[in-house]
Amino acid sequence: MVEFSRRRLLGAVGAAATAATVGATTAGCSDNRVGGAVGGAYDMPTFQAAPELDVQPYFTSDTPGMENVYTEPVKTFFKSVDREPGSGGAVTTFQLTWGDPSMPLEDGNEYWAELNERLGVSFEPQFVPQPTFDQKFATMLASGEVPDLVFVNDQSAVNLQGIRDGAFADLSEVFSGDNILKWPNLAARREEIWQASLKDGRIYQVPSTVWALTNLPIVRTDLVGQTSVGLAPANADELLTVLKEVTALGTGPGGQQVYGINKYEPVMWRRLFKVGPDWQLGDDGELVHATETENYKAMLEWLAQAWAEGVFDPVAMTTNPADIVSGAAFSWEAVGAMFTGPDGLALKERDLPGATFDYFDLPGFDGTRQLVVRNIPYGRSTCVSAAAAEDEDRLTEILNVLDYLSAPYGSEEALFIASGIEGRHFTFDENGIPVATGEHATELNVQYVGVVSGDNSYRGHPNQAAWAESFSQVMEAMAQNSVDRPLTGLEGASSTFVAKGAQLQTLWDDFERGVVTGRESADDLQSFVDNYMSQGGTMVKDEYTQALKDAGK
């Protein structure tokens, strides 16, 4: 195990930001007893960590937002569920699906049959394609026939309405304190995850654990190493010099056209210019939109200059990844694609001999540190039908099923849920990693209504071991210079945001991209802000202000 010095990476700005965030999160919480608009007081669910894994982490951290890093897969799997199978009755679900639904059980789906046997119930999902999910969700609610377990996206107005209308069970007392320990996999999520997903101070959904940090910049060291600045530009001016000098190279290994940047990714530049969350607290304690800050205007002006200097690929604004055929000094990548899978940086270097890649610690525009906004601390959720929960025994069986489907990484149950039956759906490779056989794939994906629990570490694939140190350093630096959103857990409190959030985001994206490409001017920023606020931004601000007041923040 390697444990890097946190002091070496810690910047004063990041330390102050993290401390402020922790203080804001814990302020006003003298104990664990909470209540809500309806129902009695209850305790937040007790956290019970999943069993320890049989491998040691490569890198450990206690920095908010950072997870441990592993470079070895587990070799032995623990049993996370120790109870008798269910009574044999049916448990129904309403769940999202991508692509074609699974092979029907009656057509000989061996995975589904095995799942039923393990659960001790007849698992009966309703598969709903992503493009029609909200529409069918509304139809399901209107019918009054709500399945036992329902996939819920609480950033959707339609889905939120189901919670508000009482279609789903209030599980606050059911999970209160040690009550949740009846379901150890449901208990394997920390209090802040439950806290962030509350609705009117109550537990209506079982949330997934997610990474707080999911994307980071990648640097082409073979290109940037040729610049006068080198591999560690200290501020925005030096970074622009690097971008211009790489673009001036024209081509890289193999004759590929190269630019400073080949795809526009807004979050990268907002980190560079320390823009912060979309809605943030100003010096006077009032909510301010990111577009109203001086840093945001400085970012727009810098990006417009960079575009005019020709450092962006002309198709950098494309929405079709296939349009990008050029190389770039820096790119914006997902952690899962780069570090946890077999391809990532290893494949990039194999595909382009002579090119070398690494993770990049982005500076702050002014020579300090970048400012990273952490993700909402939970992902997809599952709700339980209010009607089904009226019978205590029935509710217990439903939660037993959800508990099984929420099995954590390293468990026998999670291995089966994700990979299927060994020999039929997967085999272990030389590293001990389950790899799909390519056969019977249509039998899988029956159970996409479960929620992830347990250890949420970054699990590097052995193919990415050469980059484990730089990955750990860059991610740790990001975490140390990260902040939470003031509105974490309150996003759904603005009905205007729920209804108009997508429209407002489109308005914002169009203006920002227009300024960058020269179609608009940064001088028109105030006019844009006025328009944004008149289109719903002011109502969103007022609703969030009230939500913060109600939450005692």
C-alpha positions in Angstrom: 0.0 0.0 0.0 1.2 3.5 -0.8 -0.1 6.4 1.3 0.8 9.8 -0.2 1.3 12.8 2.1 -1.8 14.8 2.2 0.1 17.8 3.5 2.2 17.9 0.4 -0.9 18.2 -1.8 -3.0 20.4 0.4 -3.6 23.9 -0.7 -4.8 26.7 1.6 -7.7 27.4 -0.6 -8.8 23.8 -0.6 -8.4 23.4 3.1 -10.4 26.4 3.8 -13.1 25.4 1.4 -13.3 21.9 2.8 -13.5 23.2 6.4 -16.2 25.6 5.5 -18.2 22.8 3.8 -17.9 20.5 6.7 -19.0 23.2 9.1 -22.0 24.1 7.0 -23.0 20.4 6.8 -22.9 19.8 10.5 -24.2 23.1 11.8 -27.4 22.9 13.7 -27.2 19.1 14.0 -26.8 18.5 17.8 -27.9 14.9 17.6 -29.2 12.2 15.3 -32.9 12.8 16.0 -34.8 14.3 13.1 -38.4 14.9 12.0 -40.3 16.2 9.1 -43.4 17.8 7.7 -45.3 14.6 8.3 -44.8 11.7 10.7 -43.0 11.6 14.0 -39.4 12.0 14.9 -36.9 9.3 14.0 -33.2 8.6 14.1 -31.1 8.6 11.0 -30.4 5.0 9.9 -27.4 3.5 11.7 -24.4 3.1 9.4 -22.9 -0.4 9.3 -19.9 -0.8 7.0 -19.8 -3.8 4.7 -17.3 -6.5 5.5 -13.7 -5.7 4.8 -12.2 -6.9 1.5 -9.5 -9.4 1.2 -7.1 -7.0 -0.6 -5.3 -3.9 0.7 -5.9 -0.5 -0.8 -3.1 1.1 -2.8 -3.9 4.6 -1.5 -6.1 5.6 1.4 -7.5 9.0 2.3 -9.9 10.6 4.7 -10.4 13.8 2.6 -14.1 14.5 2.0 -14.9 13.5 -1.5 -11.9 11.1 -2.0 -12.2 7.3 -1.9 -9.6 4.7 -1.4 -7.8 3.4 -4.5 -7.3 -0.3 -5.2 -5.2 -1.9 -7.9 -6.1 -5.5 -7.1 -9.5 -7.2 -7.5 -10.9 -9.3 -4.7 -10.1 -12.9 -4.9 -12.5 -14.3 -2.3 -16.2 -13.2 -1.9 -18.1 -12.8 1.4 -21.7 -13.6 1.9 -23.7 -10.4 2.6 -27.1 -11.9 3.1 -27.8 -14.5 5.9 -31.5 -15.1 6.0 -34.0 -17.6 4.7 -35.3 -17.1 1.2 -38.7 -15.4 0.8 -42.1 -17.0 1.1 -42.5 -17.6 -2.6 -44.9 -14.8 -3.3 -44.4 -12.2 -6.1 -42.4 -9.0 -5.8 -43.1 -6.6 -8.7 -40.9 -3.8 -9.9 -41.0 -0.7 -12.2 -37.5 -0.2 -13.6 -35.5 1.6 -16.2 -33.8 -0.3 -19.0 -31.5 0.5 -21.8 -31.6 -1.4 -25.0 -33.7 -4.5 -25.3 -35.3 -6.1 -22.2 -34.1 -9.4 -20.9 -35.1 -12.7 -22.3 -38.5 -13.7 -20.7 -38.3 -16.2 -17.8 -40.7 -18.6 -19.6 -38.2 -18.7 -22.5 -35.6 -20.4 -20.4 -33.8 -17.5 -18.8 -31.5 -19.3 -16.4 -30.2 -16.2 -14.7 -33.8 -15.1 -13.9 -34.6 -18.6 -12.6 -31.6 -18.6 -10.4 -32.4 -15.1 -9.1 -35.9 -16.2 -8.2 -34.5 -19.2 -6.3 -32.0 -17.1 -4.4 -34.6 -14.5 -3.5 -37.3 -17.1 -2.7 -39.9 -15.0 -4.5 -41.2 -14.6 -8.0 -39.4 -11.5 -9.2 -41.7 -9.8 -11.7 -40.1 -6.6 -13.3 -41.8 -4.2 -15.7 -39.1 -3.0 -18.0 -39.4 0.6 -19.1 -37.1 2.0 -21.8 -35.3 5.2 -20.9 -36.9 7.5 -23.7 -40.4 6.8 -22.4 -39.7 6.4 -18.7 -41.3 9.6 -17.4 -44.3 9.1 -19.6 -44.9 5.6 -18.4 -44.1 6.6 -14.9 -46.9 9.1 -15.0 -49.3 6.5 -16.5 -48.3 4.1 -13.7 -49.1 6.7 -11.0 -52.4 7.6 -12.6 -53.5 3.9 -12.7 -53.1 3.6 -8.9 -51.3 0.3 -9.4 -47.9 1.0 -8.1 -45.4 -1.9 -8.2 -43.6 -3.0 -5.0 -40.3 -1.5 -6.0 -40.0 1.5 -8.2 -36.9 3.1 -9.8 -37.1 6.8 -9.1 -35.1 9.7 -10.5 -35.8 12.5 -8.0 -34.5 15.2 -10.4 -37.6 14.5 -12.5 -40.8 16.5 -11.9 -42.9 13.5 -12.7 -41.0 11.2 -10.4 -41.0 13.7 -7.6 -44.7 14.1 -7.9 -45.1 10.4 -7.1 -43.4 11.1 -3.7 -45.4 14.2 -3.1 -48.7 12.5 -3.9 -48.1 9.7 -1.4 -47.6 6.8 -3.9 -44.5 5.7 -2.0 -44.0 4.6 1.6 -42.4 6.8 4.2 -39.7 4.5 5.5 -38.3 6.9 8.2 -39.5 4.8 11.2 -38.9 1.5 9.4 -35.2 2.4 9.0 -34.9 4.5 12.1 -31.6 4.0 14.0 -30.8 0.3 14.5 -34.0 -0.8 12.8 -32.2 -0.8 9.5 -29.7 -3.4 10.7 -32.2 -6.0 9.7 -31.0 -5.2 6.2 -27.2 -5.0 6.4 -26.8 -4.0 2.8 -29.2 -1.2 3.1 -27.4 -0.1 6.2 -24.1 0.1 4.3 -24.5 3.7 3.3 -23.4 6.7 5.4 -25.7 9.2 7.0 -24.8 12.0 4.5 -26.2 9.9 1.7 -29.5 9.4 3.5 -29.5 13.1 4.6 -29.0 14.4 1.0 -32.0 12.3 -0.3 -34.6 13.3 2.3 -37.9 14.8 1.1 -39.5 17.1 3.6 -37.2 15.7 6.2 -38.4 12.1 5.6 -37.0 8.9 4.0 -39.0 7.9 1.0 -36.2 6.5 -1.1 -33.3 4.1 -0.8 -30.4 5.9 -2.5 -27.3 4.6 -4.2 -23.8 5.5 -3.1 -21.8 7.3 -5.8 -18.4 8.9 -6.3 -18.2 12.5 -5.3 -15.6 13.0 -8.0 -16.1 11.3 -11.3 -14.2 13.2 -14.0 -10.7 14.6 -14.4 -8.4 16.0 -17.1 -6.0 13.9 -19.1 -2.7 15.4 -20.5 -0.8 14.3 -23.6 2.7 14.4 -22.0 4.3 13.7 -25.4 2.8 17.0 -26.7 2.8 19.2 -23.6 6.4 18.1 -22.8 7.5 20.0 -26.0 6.2 23.3 -24.9 8.1 26.2 -23.3 6.0 25.9 -20.1 6.2 22.1 -19.7 3.9 19.7 -17.9 2.9 21.9 -15.0 1.3 25.2 -16.1 0.7 27.2 -12.9 -2.1 29.5 -14.0 -4.5 30.3 -16.9 -2.0 32.4 -18.8 0.6 29.6 -18.8 -2.1 27.1 -19.7 -3.1 29.2 -22.7 0.5 29.3 -23.8 0.7 25.5 -23.7 -2.5 25.2 -25.7 -1.2 27.6 -28.4 2.1 25.9 -28.6 0.6 22.4 -28.9 -1.8 23.6 -31.6 1.2 25.1 -33.5 2.8 21.7 -33.7 0.1 20.8 -36.2 0.5 17.0 -35.9 1.6 14.5 -33.4 2.7 10.8 -33.6 1.4 9.0 -36.7 0.6 12.3 -38.4 -2.6 12.9 -36.4 -3.8 16.5 -36.3 -3.5 18.0 -32.8 -5.0 21.0 -31.0 -4.8 22.3 -27.5 -8.4 21.1 -26.9 -10.5 18.9 -29.2 -13.8 18.9 -27.2 -15.4 21.6 -25.1 -16.2 20.5 -21.6 -17.6 23.3 -19.4 -16.8 21.8 -16.0 -13.1 21.7 -16.7 -13.0 25.5 -17.2 -15.3 26.2 -14.3 -12.8 24.4 -12.1 -9.9 26.3 -13.6 -11.6 29.7 -12.9 -13.0 28.6 -9.5 -16.6 29.4 -10.6 -18.1 27.1 -7.9 -21.6 25.6 -7.7 -24.5 26.7 -10.0 -26.1 28.3 -6.9 -23.8 29.5 -4.2 -23.8 31.7 -1.1 -22.4 35.2 -1.6 -20.5 37.2 1.1 -23.9 38.5 2.4 -25.2 34.9 2.8 -27.7 35.3 -0.1 -27.9 32.9 -3.0 -26.0 33.9 -6.1 -26.0 32.2 -9.5 -22.6 31.2 -10.9 -23.2 33.5 -13.9 -23.4 36.5 -11.6 -19.8 36.0 -10.4 -16.7 37.9 -11.5 -14.9 34.5 -12.0 -17.5 33.4 -14.5 -17.1 36.5 -16.6 -13.3 36.1 -16.5 -13.7 32.5 -17.6 -15.8 33.5 -20.6 -13.3 36.2 -21.6 -10.4 33.8 -21.4 -12.2 31.1 -23.3 -13.3 33.5 -26.1 -9.7 34.5 -26.4 -8.5 30.9 -26.5 -11.1 30.1 -29.2 -10.0 33.1 -31.3 -6.4 32.0 -30.9 -7.4 28.7 -32.6 -6.5 26.3 -29.8 -9.9 24.5 -30.0 -10.7 22.0 -32.7 -13.3 23.7 -34.9 -15.7 20.9 -34.1 -15.1 21.1 -30.4 -18.7 22.0 -29.7 -20.1 18.9 -31.3 -22.6 16.7 -29.5 -21.4 13.6 -31.5 -18.2 12.1 -30.2 -17.5 10.5 -33.6 -16.9 14.0 -34.9 -13.7 14.2 -32.9 -10.8 12.7 -34.8 -8.0 15.1 -33.7 -5.6 14.7 -30.8 -5.4 17.3 -28.0 -3.1 18.5 -25.2 -5.8 18.0 -22.7 -9.1 16.1 -22.6 -11.8 15.6 -20.1 -12.5 12.0 -19.2 -14.6 9.8 -16.9 -12.9 8.0 -14.0 -14.7 4.8 -14.9 -13.6 4.8 -18.5 -10.0 5.7 -17.8 -9.0 3.9 -14.5 -11.5 1.2 -13.5 -11.8 -0.6 -16.9 -9.3 -2.6 -19.0 -8.9 0.0 -21.7 -8.4 3.6 -20.4 -5.0 5.1 -20.8 -3.4 1.8 -21.6 -5.6 1.4 -24.7 -5.0 5.1 -25.7 -1.2 4.5 -25.8 -1.6 1.2 -27.6 -3.8 2.8 -30.3 -1.4 5.7 -30.9 2.2 4.6 -30.7 4.4 7.5 -29.6 1.6 9.2 -27.7 1.9 9.2 -23.9 -0.9 10.1 -21.4 -1.2 10.9 -17.8 -3.6 12.4 -15.3 -3.4 16.2 -14.9 -3.6 18.3 -11.8 -5.4 21.4 -13.1 -4.3 24.7 -11.5 -6.4 27.6 -10.5 -6.5 30.4 -13.0 -4.8 32.9 -10.6 -1.9 30.6 -9.5 -3.7 29.1 -6.5 -5.6 25.9 -6.7 -8.6 24.8 -8.7 -12.1 24.7 -7.2 -14.0 21.4 -7.7 -17.7 21.0 -6.9 -18.5 17.6 -5.6 -21.3 15.6 -7.0 -24.6 15.1 -5.2 -23.7 12.2 -2.8 -26.3 9.7 -4.1 -27.4 8.3 -7.4 -30.4 6.4 -8.5 -33.0 5.5 -5.9 -35.7 2.9 -5.3 -39.0 3.6 -3.6 -41.4 1.1 -2.1 -45.1 1.2 -2.9 -47.2 2.8 -0.1 -49.9 0.3 -0.6 -47.6 -2.7 -0.3 -46.0 -1.2 2.8 -49.3 -1.3 4.7 -48.7 -4.9 5.5 -45.6 -5.2 7.8 -44.8 -8.8 6.7 -45.1 -7.8 3.1 -42.9 -4.8 3.5 -40.2 -6.9 5.2 -40.2 -9.3 2.3 -39.9 -6.5 -0.2 -37.1 -4.9 1.7 -35.4 -8.3 1.9 -35.4 -8.4 -1.9 -34.0 -4.9 -2.2 -31.4 -5.7 0.5 -30.2 -8.7 -1.7 -30.1 -6.6 -4.8 -28.1 -3.9 -3.0 -25.3 -6.3 -2.1 -21.9 -4.5 -2.0 -18.8 -5.1 -4.0 -16.8 -8.1 -2.8 -19.9 -10.2 -2.0 -21.1 -13.4 -3.5 -24.5 -11.7 -4.2 -23.0 -8.7 -6.0 -20.9 -11.0 -8.2 -24.0 -12.9 -9.2 -26.2 -9.8 -9.7 -23.6 -8.1 -11.9 -22.0 -11.0 -13.7 -24.5 -13.9 -13.6 -23.6 -17.6 -13.4 -20.0 -18.6 -13.6 -19.3 -20.6 -16.7 -22.5 -19.5 -18.4 -22.3 -15.8 -18.3 -18.8 -15.1 -17.1 -15.4 -16.6 -16.3 -12.5 -15.2 -14.3 -9.5 -13.9 -16.2 -5.9 -14.2 -15.2 -6.3 -11.3 -12.8 -9.3 -12.8 -11.1 -11.7 -10.3 -12.8 -15.1 -11.6 -14.0 -15.2 -11.3 -17.8 -18.4 -11.9 -19.8 -18.4 -15.0 -22.0 -20.3 -13.2 -24.7 -23.0 -15.9 -24.5 -26.5 -15.7 -23.0 -26.1 -12.0 -22.5 -29.8 -11.5 -23.1 -30.6 -13.3 -19.9 -29.0 -10.5 -17.8 -30.1 -7.1 -16.6 -33.3 -8.4 -15.0 -32.9 -6.6 -11.8 -32.1 -2.9 -12.6 -34.0 -1.6 -9.6 -31.4 -2.3 -7.0 -29.3 0.4 -5.4 -25.5 0.3 -4.9 -24.2 0.1 -1.3 -21.1 -0.6 0.6 -17.5 0.3 -0.2 -17.3 2.8 -3.0 -13.6 2.8 -3.7 -11.9 3.5 -7.0 -11.0 0.1 -8.3 -8.2 0.3 -10.8 -7.9 -2.4 -13.4 -4.5 -4.1 -13.4 -4.0 -2.7 -16.9 -3.9 0.8 -15.4 -1.4 0.0 -12.6 1.3 2.2 -14.3 -0.9 5.2 -13.6 -2.1 4.4 -10.1 0.2 6.9 -8.4 -0.6 9.8 -10.6 -4.3 9.0 -10.5 -4.2 8.9 -6.7 -2.3 12.2 -6.5 -4.6 14.1 -8.9 -7.8 12.8 -7.4 -6.6 13.6 -3.9 -5.6 17.1 -4.9 -9.1 17.5 -6.5 -10.7 16.4 -3.3 -8.7 18.7 -1.1 -9.8 21.6 -3.2 -13.4 20.6 -3.4 -16.6 22.0 -2.0 -20.1 20.7 -1.5 -23.1 22.4 -3.0 -25.1 24.6 -0.6 -28.2 23.0 -2.0 -27.2 19.3 -1.6 -30.3 17.5 -0.6 -32.5 20.4 -1.5 -32.5 20.3 -5.3 -36.0 19.0 -5.5 -37.3 21.7 -3.1 -37.7 24.1 -6.0 -40.7 23.1 -8.1 -39.6 25.6 -10.7 -36.2 24.0 -11.1 -37.8 20.6 -11.4 -40.2 21.9 -14.1 -37.9 24.3 -15.9 -34.4 23.2 -15.0 -33.7 21.6 -18.3 -35.0 24.6 -20.2 -32.8 27.0 -18.1 -29.8 24.8 -18.6 -30.3 24.9 -22.4 -30.5 28.7 -22.2 -27.3 28.8 -20.2 -25.4 26.4 -22.4 -26.4 28.2 -25.6 -25.2 31.6 -24.3 -21.9 30.2 -22.9 -21.0 28.4 -26.1 -22.0 31.4 -28.1 -19.6 33.6 -26.2 -16.8 31.1 -26.5 -17.2 30.8 -30.3 -17.7 34.5 -30.9 -21.4 34.4 -31.7 -22.2 36.3 -28.4 -20.1 38.7 -26.3 -19.0 38.4 -22.7 -20.2 42.1 -22.5 -23.7 40.8 -22.9 -23.5 38.7 -19.7 -25.7 40.9 -17.6 -28.4 40.9 -20.3 -28.2 37.1 -20.3 -28.5 37.0 -16.5 -31.5 39.2 -16.6 -33.2 37.0 -19.2 -32.2 33.8 -17.3 -33.8 35.2 -14.1 -36.9 36.3 -15.9 -37.3 32.9 -17.5 -37.5 31.2 -14.1 -34.2 31.8 -12.4 -35.7 34.3 -9.9 -38.4 31.8 -8.8 -35.8 29.1 -8.5 -33.7 31.4 -6.3 -36.6 32.4 -4.1 -37.7 28.7 -3.6 -34.2 27.6 -2.8 -33.7 30.5 -0.4 -36.9 29.4 1.5 -35.7 25.8 1.4 -32.4 26.8 3.0 -34.2 28.8 5.6 -36.5 25.9 6.4 -33.5 23.5 6.7 -31.8 25.9 9.1 -28.9 26.6 6.8 
